[in-house]
Amino acid sequence: MSSFIDIKPGQWVLAFDEPYGPYMRSMQEQLEMFRNRGGGWDSHSAAEIFHVYQVMDVKPRTYFIGESVTHHHAYLKARQPRTHVIAAGATKKEMVALRDQLFSIGDETDDRIEAEMYRRIEKFSVREYAKAEAKIYRLLPHFFKGRGRC
């Protein structure tokens, strides 16, 4: 197990929400997952996966939160595991910016990969769709008389 991020009362932390936290992986492996869109959770938002909390008290394995930046967590427990903390900073704005920057890495990477993939297969896909259309015309020629494709 790696050491915990040093946190102090009054600081703000960026942390994984408990369901997304590093359980079977190291923190490094968990963070590397964000090279892909959504870190493997394509249907989830940054605010669901990551939380930004203000630290009120720090214990050896847990910390207690005050204010938080979440989208729907009125039921949050005050105690949070230190194993889920990614970074600590002086302001909420700093931690939200870090969260958004980390989350956007995979989005931007996957967008570039998809654009290149579609660019590379454009000519191939045109040829393959034409072949498929010809098969349809041959299979049902009575619908396509006079189109010059049969």
C-alpha positions as CSV (number, residue, x, y, z in Angstrom):
1,M,0.0,0.0,0.0
2,S,1.3,3.4,-0.9
3,S,1.4,6.2,1.6
4,F,-1.5,8.6,2.1
5,I,-1.5,12.2,0.7
6,D,-0.6,14.6,3.4
7,I,-3.7,16.5,4.3
8,K,-4.5,19.1,6.9
9,P,-7.6,20.6,8.3
10,G,-8.9,23.5,6.2
11,Q,-7.5,22.2,3.0
12,W,-9.5,21.0,0.1
13,V,-9.0,17.5,-1.3
14,L,-9.8,15.8,-4.6
15,A,-10.9,12.2,-3.8
16,F,-12.6,9.3,-5.5
17,D,-16.1,8.7,-4.4
18,E,-16.1,5.4,-2.5
19,P,-17.6,3.1,-5.3
20,Y,-14.8,4.4,-7.7
21,G,-11.9,4.3,-5.3
22,P,-8.9,2.2,-5.6
23,Y,-9.8,-1.2,-4.1
24,M,-8.2,-3.9,-6.2
25,R,-5.7,-1.5,-7.8
26,S,-3.0,0.8,-6.6
27,M,-3.8,4.5,-6.8
28,Q,-1.4,4.8,-9.7
29,E,-3.2,2.1,-11.6
30,Q,-6.6,3.7,-10.8
31,L,-5.4,7.1,-12.1
32,E,-3.9,5.6,-15.2
33,M,-7.4,4.4,-16.2
34,F,-8.3,8.1,-17.0
35,R,-6.2,7.9,-20.1
36,N,-9.5,6.6,-21.5
37,R,-12.8,8.5,-21.5
38,G,-14.4,8.4,-18.1
39,G,-11.7,6.1,-16.7
40,G,-13.7,3.1,-17.8
41,W,-17.0,4.4,-16.5
42,D,-18.3,5.9,-19.8
43,S,-21.7,6.8,-18.4
44,H,-20.5,8.7,-15.4
45,S,-19.5,12.3,-15.0
46,A,-16.4,13.8,-13.2
47,A,-18.6,14.9,-10.4
48,E,-19.9,11.4,-9.8
49,I,-16.5,9.7,-9.8
50,F,-14.5,12.4,-8.0
51,H,-15.5,14.6,-5.0
52,V,-14.0,17.8,-3.7
53,Y,-14.2,18.0,0.0
54,Q,-13.0,20.5,2.6
55,V,-11.1,18.7,5.4
56,M,-12.2,19.4,8.9
57,D,-10.2,16.8,10.8
58,V,-7.5,14.2,9.9
59,K,-7.1,10.8,11.5
60,P,-4.5,8.1,10.6
61,R,-6.8,6.3,8.1
62,T,-9.7,8.6,7.6
63,Y,-10.6,12.3,7.5
64,F,-13.7,14.3,8.2
65,I,-15.3,16.6,5.8
66,G,-17.0,19.9,6.0
67,E,-18.2,21.5,2.8
68,S,-18.2,19.4,-0.4
69,V,-18.7,19.9,-4.1
70,T,-20.9,17.1,-5.4
71,H,-23.9,16.9,-7.6
72,H,-26.4,15.0,-5.4
73,H,-24.9,13.8,-2.1
74,A,-27.0,15.1,0.7
75,Y,-26.4,11.7,2.4
76,L,-22.6,11.9,2.5
77,K,-21.0,10.5,5.6
78,A,-18.7,12.9,7.4
79,R,-15.9,10.3,7.6
80,Q,-14.0,9.5,4.4
81,P,-11.2,7.1,3.7
82,R,-7.7,8.6,3.1
83,T,-7.0,5.8,0.6
84,H,-9.3,7.7,-1.9
85,V,-7.5,11.1,-1.7
86,I,-5.8,12.0,-4.9
87,A,-4.5,15.5,-4.1
88,A,-4.8,18.3,-1.5
89,G,-4.8,22.1,-2.1
90,A,-5.6,25.4,-0.6
91,T,-8.8,26.1,-2.5
92,K,-12.0,24.5,-3.8
93,K,-11.4,26.1,-7.2
94,E,-7.9,24.5,-7.4
95,M,-9.3,21.0,-6.7
96,V,-12.2,21.3,-9.1
97,A,-9.8,22.5,-11.8
98,L,-7.5,19.5,-11.2
99,R,-10.6,17.1,-11.3
100,D,-11.8,18.6,-14.6
101,Q,-8.3,18.5,-16.1
102,L,-7.7,14.9,-15.1
103,F,-11.1,13.8,-16.4
104,S,-10.7,15.6,-19.7
105,I,-7.4,13.8,-20.6
106,G,-9.2,10.6,-21.5
107,D,-12.0,12.5,-23.3
108,E,-9.5,14.4,-25.5
109,T,-7.4,11.3,-26.2
110,D,-10.4,9.2,-27.2
111,D,-11.7,12.0,-29.4
112,R,-8.4,12.2,-31.2
113,I,-8.3,8.4,-31.6
114,E,-11.9,8.3,-32.9
115,A,-11.2,11.1,-35.4
116,E,-8.1,9.4,-36.7
117,M,-9.9,6.0,-36.9
118,Y,-12.8,7.5,-38.9
119,R,-10.3,9.3,-41.2
120,R,-8.4,6.1,-41.9
121,I,-11.5,4.0,-42.7
122,E,-13.5,6.6,-44.7
123,K,-12.5,5.2,-48.1
124,F,-12.9,1.6,-46.9
125,S,-16.3,2.3,-45.4
126,V,-17.6,3.9,-48.7
127,R,-16.5,0.8,-50.7
128,E,-18.0,-1.6,-48.1
129,Y,-21.3,0.2,-48.0
130,A,-21.4,0.1,-51.8
131,K,-20.8,-3.6,-51.8
132,A,-23.6,-4.1,-49.2
133,E,-26.0,-2.0,-51.3
134,A,-25.2,-4.1,-54.3
135,K,-26.0,-7.3,-52.4
136,I,-29.4,-5.8,-51.4
137,Y,-30.1,-4.9,-55.1
138,R,-29.1,-8.5,-56.2
139,L,-31.2,-10.0,-53.4
140,L,-34.3,-8.0,-54.2
141,P,-34.0,-6.8,-57.8
142,H,-37.7,-6.3,-58.3
143,F,-37.5,-3.2,-56.0
144,F,-34.5,-1.7,-57.8
145,K,-35.4,-2.0,-61.6
146,G,-34.2,0.8,-63.6
147,R,-31.5,1.9,-61.2
148,G,-28.7,0.3,-63.2
149,R,-27.3,-1.6,-60.3
150,C,-28.6,-5.1,-60.9
